[in-house]
Amino acid sequence: MRNARFGIGQLVRHRLFNYRGVVVDVDPRFMLSEAWYQQVAKSRPPKEAPWYRVLVHNAVHETYVAERNLEADPGGEPVNHPELGQYFEAFSGGRYRATRRSN
């Protein structure tokens, strides 16, 4: 396994579907079911590379995306998503800052 290219709070763009979003979680490898992979991951991205949960801009859903299908979003504009407040407390310098959680 290699290091993830993107981090939590980073703005990304999907290379194939051209939507923007913000990373809310990073898995070091594919962590969903084989059935999901067969049905949804049509381009068959590698399972052993990082995968990301992304809140999609101007939508109410999130996606699970292989690293090879993402690129950094150069625009630096905030994302509009109803669940942003569950993950982040601020947006500054083109990046979201994660909410501090108490144990």
N, C-alpha and C positions, 0 to 999 in steps of 0.2 A: 504494500500500500504506500501511496505517496501523500504528501501534504495537500490539504485543500487549497485551491487557488483563491476562493472567496470566503469571507468571514461573515458572521452574524452582524446585521446592520448595513451591509454593503448593498449598493444598488447594482442590479444586473439587468441584462436584456437577453431574451431567448433568441438564439441564432436562427432557428427555423420558423418560429411563429411571431417573432418581432414584438412581443409584449415586454413591458418593463415590470420590475418588482423589487422587493427587498428580501434578503436572506434572513430567515428566522431560525433555521436549524441546519446543521451540517452532519451528515452521516459519513463515516470513512469509507463505506461501501454500501451497495444497495441493501435496504433493510425491509422492503415490503414483500408481499407474497409472489411466488412464481406465476400464479394466475394473473395478478395485476401486471407483471412484467410482460407476459405474453399478450395481454389484451391492449395495454396502453403504450408500452415502449416499442413502438413500431420500427424505429431505426436501430433497435438492439444495441444501445450504448453499453459499454462495459460495466459489469456489476462490481468489479473490484476497485473502481475509481470512486471518488467522492460523489455523493448525491445531496441535493439541497431541497429544503422546504422553502418556498418562495410565496410571499403575499403578492398577489397580482394587482398592479395599478388599475384604478377605476373598475374594480370588480369586488365580489364578496367571497371569492374562493381563493384557495392556495393551490400550488402545484408542487409536484415532486419531480425534480429535474436532474438529469445526469450532468456532471461538470462539463463534458464536451459540448453540450448544447447551450451553455451560457457564456456570456462575455460581460465585462464591466460596462456599466451604463455611463457614458461620458457626460451626459446632460447635467447631472448633479441636482436635478429637481426632485422635491419630495414626492412620495408615493401617496395616493389616496386609497385607503383601505380601512374598513370599519374596525379591524382587529389590531391596528397599529399600537394602540394604547396598552394592549395586553403584553406587548413585547418590548416596547421602547418608551423612553421618557423624553427624548429630545432629538432634534435633527439639526446638525451643524456640520459645515464643511463638506456637504454632499454625502453624509453618512448618518445613520441612526445610532443613538447610544442606547444600549440595552437597559431596561428597568432593573434596578437593584432589587434582589429578592432576599428576604430574611429567612433564616433556617428555622 
